[in-house]
Amino acid sequence: MDTSNLSGSHRGIADAETAISIRDFNLWYGDFQALKGINLEIPRNRATAFIGPSGCGKSTLLRTFNRMCDFVESVRTEGTIEFDGKDIFQMDANALRVYVGMVFQHPNPFPMSIRENILYGPRRQRRVSKAEGDEICERCLTRAALWDEVKDKLDKSGLGLSGGQQQRLCIARALATDPEILLMDEPTSALDPISTSMVEQLMGELAVDHTVVVVTHNMQQATRVADKTAFFYLGELVEEGPTRELFGNPRQQRTQEYLSGRFS
């Protein structure tokens, strides 16, 4: 797997402030157009939130960033999505997913030990020594605020953890390949308030040196964690901008109606 064209060494080629650039992007599932003419810049090392009603296309766009759309036979796309100046549809999809990690709505630890969950990605890339594996486990679990809770049971099944712990394990697993971008699709919707608060804090900490893109139905969550917010409706990007500006002074009527709860 050639990952050389994705390394940080080429960053001078693209806008240093932009991690993902979407231009005139359209996506169809068969005859249904799910995304319509999307133009958006995702800032580097910031948290960006996608908001909007169910079925508006926000999760579809998020999942396109690491080519999950490839698994749907009826999908057709037009336009470009670039990661660090490289067209993602011209990249090797497996190499792309090393650098664009994903955390899903429901925790999905693999049916194996906590250690094996963390090392799954790195071991698919290369041979990992015991010493390196130990370092990866401690570093990633620490970053996911889980190390102190599981350091004495790394060989126990990840399925034995609580829901909130499982989601943090999935975040740690995503971090193990050292991704530049972390995608999070409603990562707290299945969690209790305490676990939700912990994951939100993690998002803020991770956005210091990762690009975080989160889909959320929780508008309060967007205001807490996101530097930038994009509002989608019926497959269109209606409005985007700094989170405080979008929530405090939305320019579009549809945005105003959605944020005020008057959306029909």
Phi, psi and omega in degrees: 000119182270112179250010186296328182282003179247359186287162181296347185293341183262011190298338179294341182293320186257171175300121185296340182268353185244127177268316181231131178240122181247125183228122175048048187267129177233145178219135178240142163257100186063239179270353183269124179270113184270332179228136189231107172055049184280128172233119186200142173248129177260116184289147180285142175053044174220167174256127178242132179252140170254123178237165179147166181292165178303139178081013184273350177107359185293318178289325177301314179295315180303314184287341176289333184298332174243028171062031174292340177297340179299337183279355180253114188297329186276359184285137173224139182232155171224156181093188185230146168231121182245138174245116184052041176080003180250133178293119184295335181279354174258359180268160168292124187297321180294321177294320179301318185290343173295322186261354176234092183281163185221135173236130189262175183298314181255134178306134183224058176298147177288152181284066180208182184292163177302315179301313183293328175300312183295319187272000183302310182294308179303323181288340175283341180269324190195174174283131182244120179287165179299317181297316179294320179298318178298318180294318179297315180300310182295317182295313185287320178292327176293315179297329179271012177056040183235347187304311184297334182276337187234001188299338180262005180220042181294337181266004175273158182295137175295340180288346180274358180278162175290169182301315179295321178293321178299320180292322176292327174297319179295325175294315178299319178298319178295328181284344188294336177268009179057056182290150173277333182235137178237117179264135182227112184261096183049056190290348182244005186294337181257012187251158176284165184302322181293314178295323178300315179299320180294318180292322177298319177298321178299319180303314180297319180292320182290330182289354176293321181227017171226155170270118183251129175237121185236132170267129180214143170269351184267103184293328176296324177297318178301318180292332181280325191248339192259137172279326181228146179227140176238131181255125181247148175209125178051045175082000180249148170275109185279316185199146176211156179166182175306137188304314182299321181290317183295318180282327183276329183210068181296141183273330186261143182298320180298324177294314179303316182293321180293315183291334180269358179082011181261018186283131179254000000 
